[in-house]
Amino acid sequence: MSAVPLVRVAGLVRVFGTQRVLDGIDLDVAAGEAVALLGPNGAGKTTLLKIVATLLRPTRGTATVGGHDCVRAAESARAMLGVVAHGAHVYDDLTARENLAFWLRLNGLRADGDTLAAALADVDLDRHAEVRVRTFSTGMRRRLSLARLALTQPRVLLLDEPFAGLDQQARKWLEGRLETLKAAGAALLMATHSFGRELGVADRLAILAAGRVVLDTPRAGLDAQDVQRLYAEHAEDIH
């Protein structure tokens, strides 16, 4: 594991009006490491992800991706990033194949037809490649959004409730893909409400409450009950 973190957050503060959503966050994620962010609604998990994703400016403090400041060098930071958002974020009027091709173009990338077909087959959507997405079920939409991971090898992957709405097959596919990315040296930062199987890929748990990291601990040796106990001890009584 690299000594230099691919994600570094230092003294991060974000204020919306009179509400301090992030209150001095410090967090590092190394190459080949996955950190799961846990916390109640309003704890600041999604806000933190948006700042690292260069979608939101901090009020104070810094966030860097691969040494690139997420405000001053946002374009360089984005070139290293992959994002799996809570929703599918696909286009209803495009086919599955067109969705992937369009997403690649938006990111300055290209892929041939065989590569697109392989990405769709990877998530069991190859038979639906030329079908408009408006007819897709929620699970199919989520699988299509995940097919983007088969087309890129991001150095840093940000995930917001990535397992929500996935069927068993898609869960297994995503778990395998995340493990592959970790093994290749990617850094993963994942926000989740789950204490179960979704945390299997995590190396560390960071519990957020009231805009602060109240616990940062290795996950090894912790089962779901252990995580629930730690969560109750460190997050549930903080307002």
Beta strands, then each sheet from edge to edge (+ up, - down):
strand 1: 7-16
strand 2: 19-29
strand 3: 34-38
strand 4: 60-65
strand 5: 68-69
strand 6: 81-84
strand 7: 156-160
strand 8: 187-191
strand 9: 204-209
strand 10: 212-218
sheet 1: 2+ 1- 4+ 5-
sheet 2: 6+ 7+ 8+ 3+ 9+ 10-
end
